[in-house]
Amino acid sequence: MDGYATCPHRHRVGRRRRDCRRRAYVYLYEGSLDVAVQDDSGAWADVWVTFTQVWVHEAGKSEDVGWHNLTVAQASIDLASLVNVSELLASARVGPGKYTEIRLVVIAATGKMLDGTTVVFSVPSGDVKAVTPFEIRSGITTRLTVDINLARSIVANGSGWTFTPVLGQITAS
């Protein structure tokens, strides 16, 4: 044995240094993406929404390889408390370039009406996708703020309440 090891990329690295220089190269040229959520209406006292996944799609890539999964920072967020402010939902380091879509996955939602009545929403389709072009630059954090329109997302029907996420404005900064 010559005292060298290989990194996951099959580069030869020293005995004490188990990572390779490729990792440093990638981090130097990646950008960061933060996705925040907000709501613009105050019709509910609380609406706790549970997110499981946030994805973004890189421009020019196929459906099979172009999606990047972001790390969800907190699973449940009270959207009703986010009138004119936003809260971090997910973040990741991704390669620089143009991105074209964002996808949010919601699995559960509960709420409290202004009169104190608690509501458990059914979530028939919590997968919501929006086409919104944005760019990630090397070494810079881009923040996407996604407005979830509670007034249109919450519907009363004969058997109870339904929460189907409806996205409003999405801004990049």
C-alpha positions in Angstrom: 0.0 0.0 0.0 1.4 3.4 -1.0 -0.3 5.5 1.8 -2.8 7.1 -0.6 -6.5 6.7 -0.8 -9.1 7.6 -3.4 -12.0 10.0 -3.0 -15.5 9.2 -4.3 -14.5 10.8 -7.6 -11.5 8.4 -7.8 -8.9 11.1 -7.3 -5.8 10.1 -5.4 -5.6 11.8 -2.0 -3.2 11.7 0.8 -3.5 9.4 3.8 -4.5 12.2 6.2 -6.6 14.2 3.8 -9.6 12.0 2.8 -11.4 14.6 0.7 -10.4 15.7 -2.7 -9.8 19.0 -4.3 -12.7 18.6 -6.6 -15.1 19.1 -3.7 -13.5 22.5 -2.9 -13.7 23.4 -6.6 -17.4 22.6 -6.7 -18.2 24.6 -3.6 -16.2 27.6 -4.8 -18.3 27.9 -8.0 -21.7 26.9 -6.7 -24.3 29.4 -5.6 -26.8 29.1 -2.8 -30.6 29.0 -3.1 -33.0 29.9 -0.3 -36.7 29.4 -0.8 -39.0 31.3 1.5 -42.8 31.3 1.8 -45.3 34.0 2.6 -49.1 34.8 2.5 -50.8 38.1 1.6 -54.1 37.7 3.4 -55.2 37.5 7.0 -58.5 35.6 6.9 -57.3 32.8 9.2 -55.7 32.9 12.7 -53.4 30.0 11.9 -52.8 27.8 8.9 -50.0 25.2 9.6 -48.8 23.6 6.3 -46.5 20.6 6.3 -44.0 20.5 3.4 -42.0 17.4 2.6 -40.0 18.4 -0.5 -38.9 21.5 -2.5 -37.4 21.0 -6.0 -36.0 23.3 -8.6 -35.4 22.5 -12.3 -32.3 23.5 -14.2 -32.9 25.0 -17.6 -32.0 22.9 -20.6 -32.0 19.6 -18.6 -34.4 16.7 -19.1 -37.1 15.8 -16.6 -34.9 12.8 -15.5 -31.8 14.7 -14.5 -32.7 18.4 -14.3 -34.4 18.4 -10.8 -32.5 19.4 -7.7 -33.9 18.5 -4.3 -33.5 21.3 -1.6 -33.1 20.6 2.1 -36.4 21.5 3.9 -35.4 23.8 6.8 -38.6 23.4 8.7 -41.4 21.0 7.8 -44.4 22.9 9.2 -45.0 26.7 8.8 -47.9 28.9 9.9 -48.6 30.6 6.6 -51.3 32.8 8.2 -48.7 34.5 10.4 -46.6 35.5 7.3 -48.6 38.5 6.1 -46.1 40.8 4.4 -43.1 38.8 5.8 -41.5 35.6 4.7 -39.9 32.6 6.4 -37.2 30.2 5.1 -38.6 26.9 3.9 -35.7 25.3 2.1 -32.1 25.8 0.9 -29.4 24.2 -1.0 -26.1 24.7 -2.8 -26.7 24.3 -6.5 -24.7 24.9 -9.7 -24.7 28.3 -11.3 -27.0 28.8 -14.2 -30.6 29.3 -15.2 -33.5 27.5 -13.5 -37.0 27.4 -14.8 -39.4 25.7 -12.4 -40.1 25.2 -8.7 -42.1 22.4 -7.1 -43.4 22.3 -3.5 -44.9 19.1 -2.0 -47.4 19.6 0.8 -48.7 16.5 2.8 -50.8 18.1 5.5 -52.5 21.3 6.7 -54.4 22.3 9.7 -55.9 25.7 10.6 -57.7 27.8 13.2 -60.4 30.2 12.1 -60.6 33.7 13.6 -63.4 32.5 15.9 -61.1 29.7 17.3 -62.6 26.8 15.4 -59.9 24.2 14.5 -59.9 22.7 11.0 -58.1 19.7 9.6 -57.8 20.1 5.9 -57.8 17.3 3.4 -54.9 17.7 0.9 -56.0 16.0 -2.3 -53.0 17.1 -4.4 -50.2 18.7 -2.5 -47.8 18.8 -5.4 -47.7 22.3 -6.9 -45.3 23.4 -9.6 -44.7 26.8 -11.1 -42.8 27.9 -14.1 -40.7 30.9 -13.0 -37.3 31.6 -14.5 -34.5 32.6 -12.2 -30.7 32.5 -12.1 -28.1 31.2 -9.7 -24.8 33.0 -9.7 -21.5 31.6 -8.4 -20.8 32.5 -4.8 -24.1 34.4 -4.3 -27.3 33.4 -2.4 -30.4 33.8 -4.5 -33.7 34.0 -2.5 -37.0 32.9 -4.1 -40.0 34.1 -2.1 -43.1 32.1 -2.9 -46.5 33.6 -2.0 -49.0 30.9 -1.2 -52.5 32.4 -1.7 -54.5 31.0 1.2 -57.7 32.7 0.1 -57.6 30.5 -3.1 -55.9 27.5 -1.5 -58.6 26.8 1.1 -62.0 25.7 0.0 -65.0 24.7 2.1 -67.0 21.9 0.5 -69.9 19.6 1.6 -67.7 17.2 3.5 -65.3 19.7 5.2 -62.3 21.8 4.2 -59.8 21.2 1.4 -56.3 22.7 1.1 -54.9 22.7 -2.4 -51.8 25.0 -2.7 -52.3 27.9 -5.1 -49.1 29.9 -5.8 -49.3 33.7 -6.1 -46.3 35.8 -7.0 -42.8 34.4 -6.9 -40.0 36.8 -6.7 -36.2 36.3 -6.9 -33.7 38.5 -5.1 
